[in-house]
């Protein structure tokens, strides 16, 4: 087949055989398997392992860190070897490896093996994420901007499914059955993900000759600091939120809250993308981080079911949206390799997060959530610096920048 002429490269590659809705379903299913279940099912299972498998708080944090280290390795692999991002074989192998790693967790009590399994799951999750997101951005780029957001909503859908699964099983089965059920859920989600059409080429921002280079580095540095801090703060909450809630409320509240996190995350990315029609991305980033700060701090400051459920809504409604806004702002800045650099900073932040709060876990999870809230608030301050600097510098990150294209 001939390659499209330069003037037609912006035309979608989706083709007539696949509707945007079908592609959203395939991408969302892959993200639900790779992120919502493969990565985040550990959050509601962690309290079960603490109570039934003798898992200490410190070891639980180490398992989380191993998963995030694997995720960073997988993300870097996608950056250094772009062919991985466009390979259906890599996607399918990653889905199979992910399911196998979850199913193997109950087969051992050896911490070293658990660390290895969670690392493998992290690598697989990262590759699934990079492939599915690249595919969605490529095949849906000529459609309304909220459509890729619904594909991102698969992360929330996977969290809902895994949270409800553990909530249902916790009264009739143990932690081992929860892991096996999660593996089965990944298998089910693999079916609609199997034939996801990968991106035929890398997704990069088109450079603009009118974009002034002055100030871009300072602006990007502020964005990088903000997004890295978000990686630290969000992952502390994402790992320990359920365990923290269950220390102050009935056990079922924790799993219910995690399912509510997923429900709130499903439409969040599309919602924040829609709000960009009126407000700038840096401004929305500040708002989302401020809301997330409140959501993370609530269970640590106030006990009870109401605080836990409100926290879940606020956290779930922002963490996927923050990623969408930050990566899009990086593309708007046209800073070289912005998406790759931001992803690396975010991943490194996720590795650091559990390690930072491990000394506090001997006294429960409240202190960890307060640290997470403080870090996310610092991310909001950095994003505020970006907003002020861009506006004072005459940048083009405000509402509806017509020069930004994705190709």
N, C-alpha and C positions, 0 to 999 in steps of 0.2 A: 504494500500500500504506500502511496506517495505521502510524504510529510506535508502538512498544511503549509501554505505560503505564509510569510511573515505577517501579512495583514489579517490572517485568519486564525492566528494562534490563540487568540482570546476566546474563540468559539468553543463551547463545551464539547468534551469528548464522550459524553454520556451515551449518545446514540439513541436511536428511536426504540431499540429493543428494551431499554431499561428506563422506567419512569423515575423522576426524582424521589418519589415516595418509596419505591423499591430500594433505591440506593441508600436512603436514610435508614430503612429497616435493617439492611445488611450491615451498614457501618455501626449503627446503634447496637446491634446484637454482638458484634465483635468487641465494642467498647464495654458492653455490659459484662461479657465473659472475662475480658482481660483486666479491666479495672474494677468494675463494680463488685465482681465476685472474686476473681483471682487475687486481687490486691487488697480489697477492703473487707472481705469476709473475716479476716483475722480479728477485726475490731470487736464484733459481737462474740466470737469464739474465745477471745482472750480471757474473759472472766470465767468461762467454763474450764479452761486449762489451768487457771489459777486455783480453782476450787477442787478440781477432780484429778488433774495430772501432776499436781505438786509444782507447777511452774511458778517461780518467784517473779517478783516485779522486775528485778534487774535482768533476768533471763528473757522475760517478755519483751523488754526494751531492746535487748540484743537481737532477738528474732526480727523485730520490726526493722532495725538497722540493717540486718542482712538482706532483707527484702528490698530496701531502698538502695543499698549498694548494688544489688543485682539490676535494679531498675536503671541506675545511672550507667552501668556497663552496657545494658541494652540500648539506652538512648545514645550513648557515644558510638556504639556500633552502627546505629542508623545514620549518624552524622558522618562518620568516617567512610562508611561503605554504602553510598546512596542506592546501590542495587538492591540492598535488603528491603528498602522502603517500597520497592516496586515489584516484589516477588510474592506471588501467590503461594509458592511452596514454603517460603519462610513463615507466612501467616498461618498456614495450616499446621506446620510443624510446631509453631509456637503454641497454638491452641491445644494440640495434643500433649505437649510437654507440660503445659500449665495444668491440664486436668490430671495428668499422672502425678505431678508434684503434690497436688492437693490430696489425692487418694492415698499417697504414701505417708502422709503426716501421722496417721494413727498407728502405723506399723512399727513404730519405734518410740522409745523414751530417751534416746541418746540426743543430748543437746547439739552435738556436732552435726548429726544427720539432719536435725530440724533446721539448723542454720544453713546447711547446704540446700535443702529442699526449698526454703524460703528465698534463698538467693536465686535458684533456678526459676522459681515463680516470678521473681522480679525481672529477670532478663526477658522471660516470655511476655510478661505484661507490657514491658516497654516496647518491644517490637510490635506487638499487637496494636498498641496505642499509636505509634508512629505511622504504621501502615494504614490503619483505619482513618486516622485524621487526615493524612496526606491524600487518601482516596476521596474522602468527603469534600475536602477543600478543592480538589481538582475537578471532580465530576459535578459539583454543585455550584461552581464559582459564577456561572452566568444566571443563576436563579436568585430570588430574594435572599438578603443577607441572613435572615433568621433560619433558613433551612439547615445550613450546617450546624446551627445551634441545637436543633432537634436531634441531630446525629450525636452531638456531645451529650445530649440528655440520656443516651444509653448508659452512661456511667451511673447516673442517678437511678435508672431502672434496675441496674444490676445490684446496687446497694439495697434497694427496696426488696428485691427478690431474696438476696442473701440474708437481710435482716429478718424478714418474715419467716424464712426457712429456719433460722436458728431460734427465733421466738417460739415457733411451733414445736421444735424438737426438744428444747431445753427441759420441758416437763416430762418427757417420755423417753428420752435417750441421753447418752453422755456425749462428751466432746469428740470421741472417735466417730460416732455416727454423724455428727455435725460436719466434720471434714469430708466424709464420704458423700454426704448429701450435696455439699458444695461442689465436689468433683462431678457429681451427676448433673448438677445445674450447668456447669461449664460445658459438659457434653451436649446438653440440650441446646444451649446457645450457639454451639459450634455449627449446628446444622444450618441455620440461616446465614452464618458467617462464612461458610465454606467456599461459596462462589463469589465472594466480594471481589469486584474488579479493582485492582490496585491502580495507583496513579501512574500514567504512562511517562511522566516526567516530573522533575522536582518542582515544588511550588516555591517561587521566589518573588519578592516585590520588584516591580519594574522601576528602575531608577529614574528620577526626575531631574532634568537639567536645571530646573528653576529652584530646586531645593537648595537653600543656602547651607553650606557646610559648617559655618560658624555656629557654635553652640551645640551641635549635634552630639558630640562626645559627652559633654556635661549632661545633656538631657538623657542620653542612653545610660550613663553611669547611674543617674538617679533611678531610672526604671529598673536597671539591673539590681541595684541594692534593694529596692522595694520588692521585686519579685523573689529574690533570694531569701529575704526575711519572711515573706509569705510562705515560702517552702518550709522554713523552720517552724513557724507558728502553726500553720494549718495541719502539718503532719503530726504534731504533738496532740492536737485536738482530735484529728482523725484516728489516731491510734488508741488514745486513752479515754475518749469521751464516754463510751459506754461503761467502762470500769469505774470512772469517776461518778457517774450518775448512780450506779448500783451501790455505791458506798453510802449514798444519802437517801435512796428511795427503793421501793420494792424491785426485785430483780427484773420483772417483766418490763418495767419502765425503760430500762436501758436498751433492751432490744427493740422495743416499740419506738423509742427515740431515734435509734439508728435507721429504722425503716422510714421514719419521717424525714430524716436527713436525705435519704434517697428520693423520696417523693418531691421534696422541695428542689432538689438538684435537677430533676427531669426537665422542667421548663426554664431553668435559670439562665442558661447560656443564650437561648433564643430571646429571653426577656431583656437581658443586658444589651444584646445586639440591637434589639428594637429601640431601646432608649437612646442609642447612639444617633438616632435620627434627629434628636433634639439637643443632646448634651455631648460635650467632648469626652473622648475616652479617658484622658487623665482625670477629669472631674468625676467621671463614673467610677474610676478605679479607687479614688479617695473614698467615695461614698460606700462602695462595696466593702472595702477594708475596714471602714469604721463600723459598719453593720456587723461584719464578722467578728470584730473585737468584742462587741457587746455579746454576741452569741456565744463565744468561747468562754467569756468571763462569768456568764450567768450561773451555770451549775456550781461554780466555785464560791460565788457570793451568796446565792440563795438556794436553799434546799427545796425539795418537793417536786411533785410531778409537773406542775405548771411551768416552773422555771426550766426543767429538763426539756419539755416539749417545745417551748419557745426557743430555747437554745438550738434545738435540732433544726427548726425552721430557718432561723437566721444563718446558721452555719451552712446548711444544705443549699440555701438560696444564694450563696455567695462564692463558695470555693471553686466551682467550675467556671462561674462567670468571671472571677478574677483572672483565671488563666486565659480565657478568651480575650478579655480586654487587654491584658499585658502583652500577649503575643501579637495582637493586632496593632497595638501602639508601637511595638518594636518595628513592625513592618512599615508603619507610617513614617517612622524616623529615617528609614532607608539607611540604617547603620549596617555595615557589612556583617553578614552571618548573624543577624540579630536573633532570629528564632533559635538557632543552635546555641548561642551564648546564653540566652535566657533560660533555655531548657537545662543546660548544664548547671547554671547557678541554682535553679529551683531544685534540681535533683540533689546537688550538694547540700542544700539547706535541709532537705528531707533526711539525709544521713545524719546531719548534725543535731537535728531536733531531739530525737529520743536520747542521744548521748548527753545532751545538755541537762535534761531533766532527770536522768537516772538517779543521781544522788538524792533527789527529793522524793522518790517513790517509796522510800522506806517509811514515810509518814503519810502515805496515801497519795491520791491523785489530784487533790485540790491545788496544791502548789504548782504542779505541772501545768494545769489549765491557766493559772494566773500568769505564769511565765509565757505561755503561748499567747495570751491576750496582750501582754506587754509587747511581745515581738511583732504581732500583727499591727498593733497601734504604731509601732516604729515604721513598719512598712507603709502605713497610711501617711505618715509624715513625709517619708521619702517621695511617695507619689504626689503629695501636695507640693513639694519642691519642684517636681517635674511640671505640674500644672502651672505654677506661677512662672517658672522660667520660660516655658513655651509661650505663654500668653504675652509676657513682657518682651520676648525675643521675636515676636511676629511669626511663630512657627505655624505649620499647617496641620496641627493635630486636633483642631476644633471641629465643630459639627460638619459632617458631610464633606470631607476633603475629596474633591473630584479627581485629584491627580493620582490617588492610590488605586492601583490595579493589581490583580493577582494573575499570574500567568504560569 
